[in-house]
Amino acid sequence: MDASDGELATPRDQIARARSRPAPRLQTLKLGGNSIGDSGAAAIAGSLQHVPRLQTLKLGGNSIGDS
């Protein structure tokens, strides 16, 4: 799934929705450039148990951690 460069209108709402629907087949998730921030990254981390086949997670350009 590629939702890079602002594809997520409201990142926190999208993350919350994604957490409520397990995605066991998802292998690649690109979320770069969506202003997810630290709290969004934490929400994604908490969701990783629902995507057991995830091999690639791209979060660049999201103001995560110390910049």
C-alpha positions as CSV (number, residue, x, y, z in Angstrom):
1,M,0.0,0.0,0.0
2,D,1.4,3.4,-1.0
3,A,-0.1,6.4,0.8
4,S,3.0,8.6,0.5
5,D,3.2,12.4,0.1
6,G,0.1,13.5,1.8
7,E,-2.2,10.8,0.6
8,L,-3.6,10.5,4.1
9,A,-6.0,13.4,4.6
10,T,-6.0,12.9,8.4
11,P,-3.2,10.6,9.4
12,R,-4.5,9.9,12.9
13,D,-7.9,8.9,11.6
14,Q,-6.5,6.7,8.9
15,I,-4.1,5.0,11.4
16,A,-7.0,4.4,13.8
17,R,-9.1,2.9,11.0
18,A,-6.2,0.7,9.9
19,R,-5.7,-0.6,13.4
20,S,-9.3,-1.7,13.5
21,R,-8.9,-3.9,10.4
22,P,-6.1,-6.5,10.5
23,A,-4.2,-6.8,7.2
24,P,-2.5,-10.2,7.3
25,R,-1.5,-10.1,3.6
26,L,0.1,-6.6,3.6
27,Q,3.8,-6.8,2.8
28,T,4.7,-3.2,2.0
29,L,3.4,0.0,3.6
30,K,4.7,3.4,2.4
31,L,3.5,6.3,4.5
32,G,6.2,8.9,3.8
33,G,5.5,12.6,3.8
34,N,2.2,12.5,5.7
35,S,3.2,14.5,8.9
36,I,2.5,11.4,11.0
37,G,4.7,12.6,13.9
38,D,5.8,10.8,17.0
39,S,2.3,9.8,18.2
40,G,1.3,8.5,14.8
41,A,4.5,6.5,14.6
42,A,3.7,5.0,18.1
43,A,0.2,4.1,16.8
44,I,1.7,2.4,13.8
45,A,4.2,0.5,16.0
46,G,1.3,-0.7,18.1
47,S,-0.5,-2.0,15.0
48,L,2.4,-4.1,13.6
49,Q,1.1,-7.2,15.3
50,H,-1.8,-7.2,12.9
51,V,0.4,-7.3,9.8
52,P,2.5,-10.4,10.3
53,R,3.8,-10.4,6.6
54,L,4.9,-6.8,6.6
55,Q,8.4,-6.7,5.2
56,T,8.8,-3.0,4.2
57,L,7.6,0.0,6.2
58,K,8.6,3.5,4.9
59,L,8.0,6.5,7.2
60,G,10.4,9.1,5.9
61,G,9.4,12.7,5.9
62,N,7.0,12.4,8.8
63,S,8.7,14.5,11.5
64,I,9.3,11.5,13.7
65,G,11.8,11.7,16.5
66,D,14.4,14.4,16.9
67,S,14.8,16.3,13.6
